[in-house]
C-alpha cells in the first residue's frame, strides 16, 4: 500500500480535483481487474495533491478539501496492485487495480427471467409501449415449447450425407405452433394467429417488395410488436404478400409477458425492458450462431449497424463525491453505425462474405433505437474509452445491480 501511495502522489502534483464528475470504474470480472478514472484535471499552481487508494475508498486532497469516493460494501480493491498510471486531458487520472472477489455476491445472484418463464396456463401478453392486451381473453396455453436456433434449417440441410426431397422440404419449412401452443425463441414468441385479439392488433401487408413479411402492430399506439409468419414456408421475397400468416411472431423486446393475475404494470418503464431484452437476445444469438460479429438490418434488408460483441463479464460503476453509487452489468459492444461512407462500405462488404458474421433483422424503430442507445452509452464513457480500433465503444445494460449501503 505504501508504494502505491507514493506513486500516486508523484503523478498528482500537477492536478486538482474536479468536483462535478463522478469516479468511473470498469470492472472485468473474469480477470478480477478494475479500470479506474479519477476525476482530476490540470492545476493552475504547483500545489501537490495527494491521492490515496484504500481497499474500500479512494481519497483526493487533504484536510478540509479532502474528497472521499467510498466503494459499496460488496466491492474492494488491492491498493498494492496499482498500475497503469496516466493522466489524460478531459478524463483525469487513469489507474488499474486488482479486485477482491466477493464470493457471497456471486452465490447470491439471481438468474435473468427469459422466454422459458412462459408456462402452460392463462398467459397474458401486452404491448410494451401502451399496455394494450394482444391475446384474446379466452386464450389458454396448453404447451409452451422452446424453438431451435434460427439456423436450424441449415443444420438439417447439412445433417444428412445424401440429400433427399424430404430433407430439403423440411429445411424449407417454417415452424408454426398449433392453436393452443406458444413457441419461445431467443428474442421472440410464436403463437397461432387465432390467439391474437383482432380488435387490438392489426396485420399490415406492405406493397414494398423489399419488405418480406407482413407487419403486426398495436392498434392503440401503432407500434410494431411483431411480424407474420407464413405457415409451411420460410419468409422469402418470392412469396405472395397477400397470403394470410398462419402464425404471429411477437418480439420480446416489444411485448410484456405476464401470468394471469399479475399485479405488475404491463407497460415497460422507458426503454429499460427493451434494452435488457436486446442484450439477452444478442448473447443467445451469439451462442446459437457461434459468432461475435453481426450485421443489423431492418425487415427490408437496409443495414443500420455493424456490431462486434465483447463477451467478457463487465460491470460499470460510478461513484459521486457524496459516495452515492450506481452499478450495472453490461454487454460491451464495438459498433459502426450507418455504414454509408467508403471505409465502412468496404468493411460491410467484407463482413457480408464472411461466414462467421451473423445477421440480425429488427423493425426499423428497433434499429434506430439500438443505434441511438449505443451512441448515447458511448457519450457516458470517459472520452479516451469511447473508441477502439476504429470502432465506437458502447454497451447495453443487462441488469441493474443492487448497491449496498455505504459505510
C-alpha positions as CSV (number, residue, x, y, z in Angstrom):
1,X,0.0,0.0,0.0
2,X,2.8,2.4,0.8
3,X,4.4,2.0,-2.7
4,X,1.1,2.7,-4.4
5,X,0.5,5.9,-2.3
6,X,4.0,7.3,-3.2
7,X,3.4,6.7,-7.0
8,X,0.0,8.4,-6.9
9,X,1.4,11.4,-5.0
10,X,4.2,11.8,-7.7
11,X,1.6,11.6,-10.5
12,X,-0.7,14.1,-8.9
13,X,1.5,17.1,-8.1
14,X,0.1,18.8,-11.2
15,X,-3.6,18.0,-10.8
16,X,-6.5,19.2,-8.8
17,X,-10.0,17.7,-8.1
18,X,-13.0,18.0,-10.4
19,X,-16.0,18.1,-8.1
20,X,-18.7,17.8,-10.8
21,X,-17.6,14.5,-12.4
22,X,-18.1,11.1,-10.7
23,X,-15.5,8.4,-10.3
24,X,-15.8,5.9,-13.1
25,X,-14.9,2.2,-12.7
26,X,-15.0,-0.5,-15.3
27,X,-14.7,-4.0,-13.7
28,X,-13.7,-7.0,-15.7
29,X,-14.9,-9.9,-13.6
30,X,-13.2,-12.7,-15.4
31,X,-9.7,-11.4,-14.7
32,X,-10.6,-9.6,-11.4
33,X,-9.4,-6.2,-12.7
34,X,-10.8,-2.6,-12.4
35,X,-10.0,0.3,-14.7
36,X,-10.5,3.5,-12.6
37,X,-10.8,7.0,-14.0
38,X,-10.4,9.6,-11.2
39,X,-12.0,13.0,-12.0
40,X,-9.0,15.3,-11.7
41,X,-7.7,18.0,-14.0
42,X,-4.6,20.1,-14.5
43,X,-4.0,22.6,-11.8
44,X,-3.1,26.3,-12.2
45,X,-0.5,26.2,-9.5
46,X,2.2,23.7,-8.5
47,X,0.5,22.6,-5.3
48,X,0.7,18.8,-5.0
49,X,-2.5,16.8,-4.4
50,X,-2.3,13.5,-2.5
51,X,-4.4,10.7,-3.9
52,X,-4.6,7.7,-1.6
53,X,-6.0,4.3,-2.5
54,X,-7.6,2.2,0.3
55,X,-9.3,-1.1,0.0
56,X,-12.7,0.5,0.5
57,X,-12.2,4.0,-0.9
58,X,-10.1,6.5,-2.8
59,X,-9.4,9.9,-1.3
60,X,-8.2,13.0,-3.1
61,X,-6.7,16.0,-1.3
62,X,-6.1,16.6,2.4
63,X,-7.7,18.5,5.3
64,X,-11.0,20.2,4.8
65,X,-10.7,19.9,1.0
66,X,-10.3,16.1,1.0
67,X,-12.9,14.3,-1.2
68,X,-13.5,10.6,-0.5
69,X,-15.1,8.2,-3.0
70,X,-16.3,5.3,-0.9
71,X,-16.9,1.9,-2.6
72,X,-20.0,-0.2,-2.0
73,X,-19.7,-2.8,0.7
74,X,-19.5,-5.6,-1.9
75,X,-16.6,-4.0,-3.8
76,X,-13.0,-4.0,-2.5
77,X,-9.6,-3.4,-4.3
78,X,-6.0,-4.2,-3.6
79,X,-4.1,-0.9,-3.2
80,X,-0.7,-2.6,-3.8
81,X,-1.7,-3.7,-7.2
82,X,-2.0,-0.1,-8.5
83,X,-0.5,0.2,-12.1
84,X,-1.0,1.9,-15.4
85,X,-1.0,5.4,-14.0
86,X,-1.5,8.1,-16.6
87,X,-3.3,11.5,-16.8
88,X,-5.4,12.3,-19.9
89,X,-6.9,15.6,-20.5
90,X,-10.7,15.6,-20.4
91,X,-10.7,12.3,-18.5
92,X,-8.5,12.6,-15.4
93,X,-6.2,10.1,-13.8
94,X,-6.3,6.6,-15.1
95,X,-5.2,3.6,-12.9
96,X,-5.7,-0.1,-12.8
97,X,-6.4,-2.1,-9.6
98,X,-7.0,-5.8,-8.8
99,X,-10.4,-6.5,-7.3
100,X,-11.1,-8.6,-4.2
101,X,-13.5,-11.4,-5.1
102,X,-16.9,-11.3,-3.4
103,X,-18.0,-15.0,-3.2
104,X,-21.2,-14.2,-1.3
105,X,-22.3,-11.8,-4.1
106,X,-21.6,-14.4,-6.7
107,X,-23.6,-17.1,-4.8
108,X,-26.5,-14.7,-4.3
109,X,-27.0,-13.8,-8.0
110,X,-30.4,-14.5,-9.5
111,X,-30.9,-15.7,-13.0
112,X,-32.4,-13.4,-15.5
113,X,-36.0,-14.1,-16.5
114,X,-36.2,-15.3,-20.1
115,X,-38.6,-16.8,-22.6
116,X,-38.5,-20.1,-20.6
117,X,-40.7,-18.3,-18.0
118,X,-43.7,-18.8,-20.3
119,X,-45.6,-21.7,-18.9
120,X,-48.8,-23.5,-19.8
121,X,-51.9,-21.8,-18.5
122,X,-53.5,-18.4,-18.8
123,X,-50.6,-16.4,-20.1
124,X,-51.2,-12.7,-21.0
125,X,-49.2,-10.6,-23.4
126,X,-49.4,-6.8,-23.7
127,X,-47.9,-4.1,-25.9
128,X,-44.8,-2.9,-24.1
129,X,-45.5,0.7,-25.1
130,X,-49.1,1.3,-24.1
131,X,-50.2,-1.9,-22.3
132,X,-52.8,-3.0,-24.8
133,X,-53.7,-6.7,-24.5
134,X,-52.6,-8.6,-27.5
135,X,-54.2,-12.0,-26.9
136,X,-57.8,-13.0,-26.7
137,X,-59.1,-13.2,-23.1
138,X,-60.2,-16.8,-23.8
139,X,-56.7,-17.9,-24.9
140,X,-55.2,-20.6,-22.7
141,X,-51.8,-22.1,-23.5
142,X,-51.6,-25.9,-23.3
143,X,-48.0,-26.3,-24.4
144,X,-45.0,-24.0,-24.1
145,X,-42.1,-25.3,-26.2
146,X,-38.7,-23.9,-27.0
147,X,-37.7,-23.2,-30.6
148,X,-34.4,-24.3,-32.1
149,X,-31.8,-21.8,-33.1
150,X,-32.5,-19.5,-36.1
151,X,-30.1,-21.6,-38.2
152,X,-31.8,-24.9,-37.7
153,X,-32.7,-25.2,-41.4
154,X,-29.0,-25.1,-42.4
155,X,-28.3,-27.7,-39.7
156,X,-31.0,-30.0,-41.2
157,X,-29.6,-29.5,-44.7
158,X,-26.1,-30.5,-43.6
159,X,-27.1,-33.4,-41.2
160,X,-27.6,-36.0,-44.0
161,X,-24.9,-37.5,-46.3
162,X,-27.4,-37.8,-49.1
163,X,-29.8,-35.0,-49.9
164,X,-33.3,-36.1,-50.5
165,X,-36.5,-34.2,-51.4
166,X,-37.9,-34.9,-47.9
167,X,-34.9,-33.3,-46.1
168,X,-34.9,-30.3,-48.5
169,X,-38.7,-29.8,-47.8
170,X,-38.0,-30.0,-44.1
171,X,-35.3,-27.4,-44.3
172,X,-37.5,-25.1,-46.3
173,X,-40.4,-25.1,-43.9
174,X,-41.0,-22.6,-41.1
175,X,-42.0,-24.0,-37.6
176,X,-45.5,-22.9,-36.7
177,X,-47.5,-23.5,-33.5
178,X,-50.8,-25.2,-33.0
179,X,-53.8,-23.1,-31.8
180,X,-53.0,-23.7,-28.1
181,X,-49.2,-23.6,-28.4
182,X,-46.6,-21.0,-27.5
183,X,-43.2,-21.5,-29.1
184,X,-40.4,-19.4,-27.4
185,X,-37.2,-18.4,-29.2
186,X,-34.2,-16.3,-28.2
187,X,-35.8,-13.0,-28.9
188,X,-39.4,-13.8,-29.9
189,X,-42.5,-15.8,-29.2
190,X,-44.5,-17.7,-31.9
191,X,-48.3,-18.0,-31.4
192,X,-51.1,-19.2,-33.7
193,X,-52.9,-16.4,-35.5
194,X,-56.3,-17.3,-33.9
195,X,-54.8,-16.4,-30.4
196,X,-54.4,-12.8,-31.4
197,X,-57.0,-10.2,-30.3
198,X,-58.2,-8.9,-33.7
199,X,-59.7,-5.7,-32.2
200,X,-56.4,-4.7,-30.6
201,X,-53.9,-6.0,-33.2
202,X,-53.7,-5.3,-36.9
203,X,-51.7,-7.1,-39.6
204,X,-50.4,-4.9,-42.4
205,X,-49.4,-6.2,-45.8
206,X,-46.9,-3.8,-47.4
207,X,-46.7,-3.2,-51.1
208,X,-42.9,-2.6,-50.7
209,X,-41.2,-5.5,-52.5
210,X,-38.2,-5.2,-50.1
211,X,-40.4,-5.8,-47.1
212,X,-40.6,-9.6,-46.9
213,X,-43.1,-10.1,-44.1
214,X,-46.4,-8.6,-43.0
215,X,-46.2,-6.3,-40.0
216,X,-48.1,-6.8,-36.8
217,X,-48.9,-3.5,-35.0
218,X,-50.8,-2.4,-31.9
219,X,-54.0,-0.6,-32.9
220,X,-53.8,1.8,-29.9
221,X,-50.3,3.2,-30.2
222,X,-49.4,2.0,-33.7
223,X,-46.1,0.5,-32.5
224,X,-44.8,-2.7,-34.3
225,X,-44.9,-5.6,-31.9
226,X,-44.2,-8.4,-34.3
227,X,-44.5,-9.9,-37.8
228,X,-46.5,-12.5,-39.6
229,X,-45.1,-16.0,-40.4
230,X,-46.5,-17.8,-43.4
231,X,-47.4,-21.4,-42.5
232,X,-45.3,-24.2,-44.0
233,X,-42.6,-22.0,-45.6
234,X,-39.9,-19.5,-44.8
235,X,-40.4,-15.8,-45.4
236,X,-38.9,-15.1,-48.8
237,X,-39.1,-12.4,-51.4
238,X,-41.0,-14.7,-53.8
239,X,-43.9,-15.4,-51.5
240,X,-47.2,-13.5,-52.1
241,X,-47.6,-10.6,-49.7
242,X,-51.4,-11.1,-49.5
243,X,-51.1,-14.6,-48.1
244,X,-52.5,-14.6,-44.6
245,X,-50.0,-15.6,-42.0
246,X,-50.7,-18.7,-40.0
247,X,-48.5,-17.7,-37.1
248,X,-47.6,-14.4,-35.4
249,X,-44.0,-13.7,-34.2
250,X,-44.1,-11.3,-31.2
251,X,-40.8,-9.6,-30.3
252,X,-39.9,-10.0,-26.6
253,X,-38.3,-6.5,-26.7
254,X,-41.7,-5.0,-27.6
255,X,-44.2,-7.0,-25.5
256,X,-44.7,-7.8,-21.8
257,X,-45.4,-11.4,-20.9
258,X,-47.3,-12.0,-17.6
259,X,-49.2,-14.8,-15.9
260,X,-52.9,-14.2,-15.3
261,X,-53.5,-12.3,-12.1
262,X,-50.1,-10.5,-12.1
263,X,-50.3,-7.1,-10.4
264,X,-47.2,-5.7,-12.3
265,X,-47.7,-2.9,-14.8
266,X,-47.7,-4.2,-18.4
267,X,-46.1,-1.0,-19.6
268,X,-42.3,-1.2,-19.6
269,X,-40.6,1.8,-17.9
270,X,-39.0,3.8,-20.8
271,X,-36.7,1.5,-22.8
272,X,-35.3,-0.4,-19.9
273,X,-37.0,-3.7,-20.8
274,X,-36.2,-3.3,-24.5
275,X,-32.5,-2.8,-23.8
276,X,-32.3,-5.7,-21.5
277,X,-34.2,-8.0,-23.9
278,X,-31.9,-6.9,-26.8
279,X,-28.8,-7.6,-24.8
280,X,-30.0,-11.0,-23.7
281,X,-31.0,-11.8,-27.3
282,X,-27.6,-10.8,-28.7
283,X,-25.9,-13.1,-26.2
284,X,-28.2,-16.0,-27.1
285,X,-27.8,-15.3,-30.9
286,X,-24.0,-15.2,-30.4
287,X,-24.1,-18.7,-28.7
288,X,-26.5,-20.2,-31.2
289,X,-24.7,-18.8,-34.3
290,X,-21.2,-19.3,-32.9
291,X,-20.2,-15.7,-33.8
292,X,-19.4,-12.4,-32.2
293,X,-19.9,-10.1,-35.2
294,X,-23.3,-9.1,-36.5
295,X,-24.8,-7.0,-39.3
296,X,-28.0,-5.4,-38.0
297,X,-30.7,-4.6,-40.7
298,X,-34.4,-3.8,-40.8
299,X,-37.0,-6.0,-42.3
300,X,-36.4,-4.5,-45.8
301,X,-32.7,-5.5,-45.6
302,X,-31.4,-2.0,-45.1
303,X,-28.2,-2.1,-42.9
304,X,-28.1,0.2,-39.9
305,X,-25.2,-1.2,-37.8
306,X,-22.1,-3.3,-37.6
307,X,-21.6,-4.8,-34.2
308,X,-18.8,-6.8,-32.5
309,X,-19.7,-8.2,-29.1
310,X,-17.2,-8.3,-26.3
311,X,-18.5,-11.2,-24.1
312,X,-16.3,-10.7,-21.1
313,X,-18.3,-10.1,-17.9
314,X,-18.3,-6.3,-17.4
315,X,-19.7,-4.1,-14.8
316,X,-19.8,-0.3,-14.9
317,X,-19.8,1.7,-11.7
318,X,-20.0,5.4,-11.0
319,X,-19.4,7.0,-7.6
320,X,-20.1,10.6,-6.8
321,X,-18.3,12.7,-4.2
322,X,-21.1,12.1,-1.7
323,X,-20.5,8.3,-2.1
324,X,-23.8,7.6,-3.9
325,X,-23.1,4.9,-6.5
326,X,-24.7,3.1,-9.4
327,X,-23.7,-0.2,-10.8
328,X,-24.8,-2.1,-14.0
329,X,-23.9,-5.4,-15.5
330,X,-23.5,-4.6,-19.2
331,X,-22.8,-6.2,-22.6
332,X,-19.9,-4.2,-24.1
333,X,-20.1,-3.7,-27.9
334,X,-17.9,-2.4,-30.6
335,X,-20.0,-0.8,-33.3
336,X,-20.1,1.3,-36.5
337,X,-23.4,3.0,-37.2
338,X,-24.9,3.6,-40.7
339,X,-22.0,2.3,-42.9
340,X,-22.5,4.6,-45.8
341,X,-19.0,6.1,-46.3
342,X,-16.3,4.3,-48.3
343,X,-14.4,2.7,-45.5
344,X,-17.5,1.3,-43.7
345,X,-18.9,0.1,-47.1
346,X,-15.7,-1.9,-47.7
347,X,-16.0,-3.4,-44.2
348,X,-19.7,-4.2,-44.7
349,X,-18.8,-6.0,-48.0
350,X,-16.1,-7.9,-46.2
351,X,-18.4,-8.9,-43.4
352,X,-21.1,-9.9,-45.8
353,X,-18.8,-12.5,-47.4
354,X,-17.6,-13.9,-44.0
355,X,-19.5,-17.0,-42.8
356,X,-18.5,-16.1,-39.2
357,X,-20.7,-13.0,-39.3
358,X,-24.3,-13.3,-38.3
359,X,-27.3,-11.3,-39.4
360,X,-30.0,-9.8,-37.2
361,X,-33.2,-8.3,-38.6
362,X,-35.3,-5.9,-36.5
363,X,-38.1,-3.5,-37.2
364,X,-36.9,-0.1,-38.3
365,X,-37.8,1.6,-35.0
366,X,-35.8,-1.0,-33.1
367,X,-32.8,-0.5,-35.4
368,X,-33.0,3.3,-34.8
369,X,-33.3,2.8,-31.1
370,X,-30.4,0.5,-30.9
371,X,-28.2,2.9,-32.8
372,X,-29.4,5.8,-30.7
373,X,-28.8,3.9,-27.4
374,X,-25.3,2.8,-28.3
375,X,-24.3,6.3,-29.3
376,X,-25.8,7.6,-26.0
377,X,-23.9,5.0,-24.0
378,X,-20.7,5.9,-25.7
379,X,-21.1,9.5,-24.6
380,X,-21.5,8.4,-21.0
381,X,-18.0,6.8,-21.0
382,X,-14.7,8.7,-20.4
383,X,-13.5,10.3,-23.7
384,X,-10.5,8.0,-24.1
385,X,-12.6,4.9,-23.7
386,X,-15.2,5.7,-26.4
387,X,-13.2,4.3,-29.4
388,X,-11.2,1.1,-30.0
389,X,-9.5,0.1,-33.3
390,X,-11.6,2.4,-35.4
391,X,-14.8,1.2,-33.8
392,X,-17.0,3.1,-31.4
393,X,-17.5,1.5,-27.9
394,X,-20.9,1.3,-26.4
395,X,-22.9,-1.0,-24.1
396,X,-26.4,-2.4,-23.4
397,X,-27.4,-2.9,-19.8
398,X,-28.1,-6.5,-18.9
399,X,-29.5,-5.6,-15.4
400,X,-29.2,-3.1,-12.6
401,X,-27.2,-4.4,-9.6
402,X,-28.2,-3.7,-6.0
403,X,-25.8,-1.3,-4.2
404,X,-25.2,-2.0,-0.5
405,X,-25.3,0.9,1.9
406,X,-22.1,2.9,2.1
407,X,-20.1,2.9,5.3
